[in-house]
């Protein structure tokens, strides 16, 4: 039997790509494609005047978690962050480099693999199949990102400034991206007949 990166003890309730049963070569290819999807999503900026522009990063992180499962989803997000560390332009605005892992964005970046693992874990158990529970799971993941990012930022600039600049402007975007991610998962159920 071929070993895989996401060897599971049982078949997941939700696995539209069935990555858990694919070869390691196929899974490595999925990770590469996932990092490309994450990079492309990072480059998409949606103006939210008078708010700070939002990217589609957290949308991509939650979707990767839902479709890849918790193990492979986390591995994919870690690979993408590894690409950023070595200077590849895969982060928001085409940024990359170690400076982003030492500055005010560190808390958000650290949250991304945790978000993917959390969503993937719940998706594998079928909790994202329902639109409402799927939305709540995606929303919880986005809230985790804002909490971790805001907490780290508060250590640098203080609680009030972190809320003003690093949390509040992104709440609406988090809600919208959570809804879009839940709708994406729900639409996949029709396509894959799961």
Residue pairs with C-beta under 8 A, 6 or more apart in sequence:
2 23
2 24
3 24
4 19
4 20
4 21
4 22
4 23
4 24
4 27
5 24
5 27
5 28
5 31
5 71
5 72
5 75
6 19
6 20
6 27
6 68
6 69
6 71
6 72
6 75
7 20
8 20
8 69
8 71
8 124
11 20
11 21
12 20
12 69
12 123
12 124
12 125
12 126
13 124
13 125
13 126
13 129
14 66
14 123
14 124
14 125
14 126
14 128
14 129
14 185
14 194
15 69
15 124
15 194
16 67
16 188
16 189
16 191
16 192
16 194
17 30
17 67
17 68
19 26
19 27
19 30
19 68
19 69
19 72
20 69
20 72
22 30
27 72
30 68
30 72
30 76
31 72
31 75
31 76
31 79
32 79
34 64
34 68
34 73
34 76
34 77
34 79
34 80
35 76
35 79
35 80
35 83
35 90
37 60
37 63
37 64
38 57
38 60
38 61
38 64
38 76
38 77
38 80
38 90
39 80
39 83
39 88
39 89
39 90
40 60
41 55
41 56
41 57
41 59
41 60
42 55
42 56
42 57
42 60
42 90
42 91
42 92
42 93
43 55
43 92
43 93
43 94
44 55
44 56
45 53
45 54
45 55
45 92
45 93
46 53
46 54
46 55
46 56
46 173
47 53
48 54
48 169
48 172
48 173
51 169
51 172
51 173
52 165
52 169
52 170
54 170
54 173
54 177
55 92
55 93
56 177
57 91
57 92
57 112
58 112
58 115
58 141
58 142
58 145
58 174
58 177
59 177
59 180
59 181
61 77
61 112
61 115
61 116
61 119
61 141
61 145
62 115
62 116
62 119
62 138
62 141
62 142
62 177
62 178
62 181
63 181
63 184
63 185
64 73
64 76
64 77
64 116
65 73
65 74
65 77
65 115
65 116
65 117
65 118
65 119
65 120
65 123
65 141
66 73
66 119
66 120
66 123
66 128
66 134
66 181
66 184
66 185
67 73
67 123
67 185
67 188
68 76
68 116
68 120
69 120
69 121
69 123
69 124
70 116
70 117
70 118
70 119
70 120
70 121
70 123
70 124
71 117
71 120
72 120
73 116
73 117
73 119
73 120
74 113
74 114
74 116
74 117
74 120
76 116
77 112
77 113
77 115
77 116
78 113
80 90
80 112
81 109
81 112
81 113
83 90
83 96
84 90
84 91
84 95
84 96
84 97
84 100
84 101
84 109
85 96
85 97
85 98
85 101
86 96
87 96
87 97
87 98
88 96
89 95
89 96
90 96
91 100
91 105
100 106
100 109
101 109
104 152
104 153
104 156
104 157
104 166
105 149
106 152
107 148
107 149
107 150
107 151
107 152
107 153
108 145
108 148
108 149
108 152
110 148
110 152
111 144
111 145
111 147
111 148
111 149
112 145
114 144
114 148
115 141
115 142
115 144
115 145
118 137
118 140
118 141
118 144
119 128
119 137
119 138
119 141
122 128
122 137
123 137
123 185
127 133
127 134
127 137
128 134
128 137
128 138
128 182
128 185
129 185
129 186
129 189
129 194
131 182
131 183
131 186
134 181
134 182
134 185
134 186
135 178
135 179
135 182
137 182
138 177
138 178
138 179
138 181
138 182
139 174
139 175
139 178
141 178
142 174
142 175
142 177
142 178
143 174
145 174
146 166
146 167
146 170
146 171
146 174
149 166
149 167
150 162
150 163
150 166
150 167
151 162
153 161
153 162
153 165
153 166
154 161
154 162
154 163
156 162
157 165
188 194
